[in-house]
């Protein structure tokens, strides 16, 4: 964002606006969007702080801030009341919070992009079968990794910036993306036909999910007891596998994908008027759709390879934001990212607290929330007429 644009947004937020004029109504709309983004950023920050404070063992909020601020300002901020809080936060809860942020941002933005690219409000990485396909790819890596490459090779550790990576981590990401790419390729082929309706596209995603679900059940059948337990727990979806190694694999991919997708926001706004209008404005619709879906698949798969199936965030986050700030991709994209973080962090916090000191898989809660949201979305008269 340029300095001129930033100053213009500050002026719009601070100054009174005359809503009787067209320019005033536009400025009022921009102010509403910016204020919503700021509010979502605050809510996301609060939920993240709560996620660090609460769990199997609660940490006082003042000690959380002391852990982060004392090394920076030792003369002003005292040490935390318990010395083991440093290790507890830095090696346990902070990697999990970072994974929640990366996954929430990825799925929220991926859902918003898929809905815009396919012009269908019900599509998301979950409803199109991308999540199930990525799960099947990761399950294949768990089942055949040791057999194909050998236990020693899969356990090979690479140390980068003080963090250990294993060959199994990379194989799981590669397999999750490769198989998820197959599902999105089918979606691209189906969406190219002008006769494909919105309902048929969703039903096709359900069929794709069933096909890969059959593959997942096959991997369970042929797996050993240890592999079966790992696959089953992984498919439930959880943030418990968080580590700095996983985050260092995910973060560069997510950041690069977000940069690319945000650069396409103006083309997405043109696409919202239809393929013909977008083409007349100089947008290469086919290339935009193919590249956008591939990037969304990569961004989703790299997160799902470590978290398991996390459903419905890509459906809920864009819809909740669109109800408030509209369809402008320049604002809807960051809003969906923040909403994804809020939804996932609240769900993960609930899972940590509901059966303490145990933990409920995050995917179970999101299935319930997402299912209820999907039912409301379809039955709602205002939104149901658009589907």
N, C-alpha and C positions, 0 to 999 in steps of 0.2 A: 504494500500500500504506500503510495507516494505521500510526501509531507503535505502537499496541498489537499489531498483527499482526507488525510487525518485531521487537518485543521477544520475542514468543512464539516466533518462528523462532530467534532467538538462544538462547533458553532451551532449546529442543529440541535444538539442535546441541551446546550445552555440557554439558547435564545427562545423567546416566545415565537409561535408560528401562527400565521394567519391562515386558517384552514378554509377560508372562503375562496382562496385562489388555487389554481391547479398546482403551482409551485409549492404553495403552503401545504396542500394535501400530500404531495410527494415527500416533502421534508418531514411531515408528521409520520408518514409510513416508515421512512428511514430511521427516525428517532425510535419508533416502536421496536424495530428490528434490532437496533444497536443496544437499546436498554434490555431487551430480552436476552441477547447474547451475554451482556454483563451479568444479568441475574443468574443465567445458567452457569456461568463461570464460578460465581460465588457458591451456588448450590453444589456444584461438582467439588469445589475445594472443601466445603464442609463435610460432605459425605466421605471424601478421601481421608480427612482427619479422623472422622469417626471410625473408619475402617482400620486405621492404625491404632486407635485407642482401645477398641473392643475386640474381644476374641475369647479364646479359652482362658486367657488371663488378661484382665483389664489393666491398662496403663493410664494413670492420671494424665489429663491433657497438658498440664503444666510440665510434666516430665517429658512428654513427647516433644514439646517445643525446646526444652532444655537439651535434649539429645541432639537436635539439629543446630541450635544456636550457640551452645557452650563452646564447641570447637572453633567457632568463628569469632565469638566475643567472650573469651574466658573471663575477662575482667568485669563484665556487666551481667552475664547470665551464669547462675550457679550450675553445678553439676546435678544430674538427675538424682532422685532419692535412692535409687538402686543402680549399682554399676552394671548389672547384667542387662539393663534396658538397652544399652548400646547394641549389643549382639542380638538381642531379641528383635529389635526394630530393623537394623541394617541387614541382617541375614535371613530374617523370617518374614516380617510383615511388609517391609518396603518393596522387596521384589514382587510380592503378591499384588500390592497396590499398583505398581508400574504395569504389571501384566493386565490388571483390570482396565487401566487407562488405555493401553494399546489395543486391547480387544474391543472395548466399548467404542472407541473412536473408529476402528476398522469396520466393525459391523454396522455402526450407525451410518457412516459415510457410504459404505458399499450398498446398503439398502436404499439410501436416497438416490445414488447414482443409477442403480438398476431400475428403479421406478421411473426415473427421468429418461433413461436411454430406451426402455421398452414401452414407455408411456402407459404403464399399468400400475395402479396404486397398491396392488396386492403382491407384487413380486419382492423378493428379498433373497439373500443367500440361503435361507432356510426353506422357503416355499419353492424355490427353483431347484432344489436338490443339491446345491453346492455343498452345504454342510454335511449331508449324508455321504456324498461322494468323497469329500475330504476325509471323513471318518473311515470310509472303506480303504482309502489309500494308506492312512496311518495304521489301520489294523493289519494290512498286508505287510507293512514294514515291521510291525511287532511279530507277526507270525513267521515270516520268511527271512528276516534280516540276519539272524544268527546262522540259519541253515545255508544261505547263499554266500554270505561274505565271511562267515566264521565268527565265533564268539570273541576271539582276540581282536579281530579287525573292528567289530562293532563297538568294542569297549575301548578302542584307541582314544586317548584324550589329547586334545590340543588346548594349550593354555594361552589365552589372549587377554591382555590388560587385566591380569590377575584373576581371570574367570576360566573355568574348565568347560570345554565343549567336547562332546563325544560324537563319534561317527553315527551312532543311532539317532541323535538329534537331527543331524542333517538329512539322513535318509528318510526320517519321518516327514520332514518338511517337503522334501522333493516328491515323495510318493503322494502326499496329501494334495499338493498343487497339481501334479500330473493327472490324477484321477478326477479332481474337481474340474480340470480343464475339459475333460471329456463331457461332463454334464453341461457345462456352459456352451460347448460347441453344438450340442443338440439344441439348446435354447436359441442360439444364433441362427441355426438352420430353420427352426420353426418360426422365428420372429420375422424372417425375411419374406414370408408369404403374406401378401396383403389381406388374404382371407382369414388369417389367424385371429381369432377373437381373444379378448382378454381372459374369458373364462377357460377357453381351450388351452391357453398358455399356462395358466395355473394348474389345470388338470394334467398337462404334460409334465410339469414340475413334480407333481405328486407321483406320477408313473415313474419318472426318473428316480425319485427317492426310493420307491419300492424296489426297483432293480438293484440299486446299490445296497439297500437294506438286506436283500437276499444274499449279496456278497458278504456283508458283515456277519450274517448268521452262519454262513459257510466257514468263515475264518474262526468263529467260535467253536464250531463243531470239530474242526481239525486241530485245534490248539491244545497245548498242554494245560495243566491246572494253573500254573503260574501265568501263562499267556492269556488264558481265559479270564482270570481275575483282572489282569491289566487292561485287556480290551474292554471288559464290561464296565469297570470303573471309569475308564477313559471316555467311553461313549456317553456316560451319564453327564459329563461336562462338569468341570471343577477347576478352581483356581489353585488347588493344593499342590500342583506340580510346578509352581512358579519358582524360578531361580534367576540369578543374574545372567547365567549362560543363555537361558531361553530368551530373556529380554534383549540381550545383545544380538541375538539372531533376528528377532522380530523387529526391533526398532528401526534399523536402517531400511528394511523393506517397506515398512509402514510409512515412514517419513517420505521416502522417494515416491511412493504411490500417491500419497496425499498431495504432494507438490504437483504432480502431473494432473491429478483429477481437478484440483482447484483452478489450474490454468484453463480447464475446459468449461468453466462455469458460464461464461458468456455464450458459448456454443450450445450449452444445455438450455439456456433461456430461449435461444432461437428455436431449438428442437421442440420446445413445449408448444409451439404454434403449429407443428406438423412437419413431416419430412419435406414436403414440397416447399413450404416457406423457408425452412432452414437451408435447403439446397439453393434456393434463389438468393439467399443472403451470403452464399459462398461457403457454407458448411458442408464438408464431406461427411454425409450422414453415415454411410456404411463404415468408413474408417473410424469415425468417432464411436459408433456403437461397438464394433469389434474390439478396438483397443480399450475402450472403457470397461467392457465386460471382462476382458482378460486381466486388466489391472485390478479390478474389484475382486476377481477370483483369487489372484495371487495374494492380495492383502488379507482376504478372509482366511484362505487356506493356511497361511503361515501362522496365524494366531490359533486357528482351530487344531492345528497339529499338536499344540501343547495343552490346550484347554479342553479338548473334546467338543462335543456338540453343544453349542450355545445358541439356542433358537430364539426367534421372534424379535430380537433387538433391532435387526435391520428392517423389520416391519413397523414396530412401535415407534421408534425414535423419530423417523422422518414424518410420520403422520401426526404425532403430538406437536411437533414444531410447525408443520404446515398449517395446522389449525389456527396457530397464533400469528405467524409472520408471513404466510403465503408461500409462493413457489419460487421466488427469486433465488437461484442457486448460489449466488454470491454470499447470501446470509443463511440459506437453508442448510448448506453443507457444514459450516462450523457449528451451527445450532444442533444438527443431527449428531455430530461428533460428541458434543457436550452432553446431549440428552442420552446418548448411548452409554457414556461414562456414568451418569447418574443412575440410570436403570440397572446397569450391571453391578455397580458398587453397592447400591441398596440391597439388591438381591443377594449378593455375596455376603454382605454383613448380616442379613437375616439368616442365611444358612449357617454362619458361624455361631450365632447366638441361640438358635432355636433348640438345639440338643447339646448344649455345652456339657462337658468339654469335647464332645464329638462334633461332627460337622456333616451337614446335609449337602449332597451334590448340587451345585448351582443350577445345572440344567433342569432339575426337577421343578424348582420354583419357577424358572422362566417358562417351562412348558405350561404350567398352570396360569401364570399371568398372561402369557402370550395367547393361549387358547381363549381365555375370557375376552381379551382385547380383540381378537379376530372375530369372535361371535358378535361383539358389540359393533365392530366396524361394518360387518356385513348387514346386520339388522338395523343399523342406524339409517333413518330415511334420507338424511342429507348426503351421507357418504355412500350408502348403498346404491343410490341412483347413478353414481359415477363409475361403479364397478362393471 
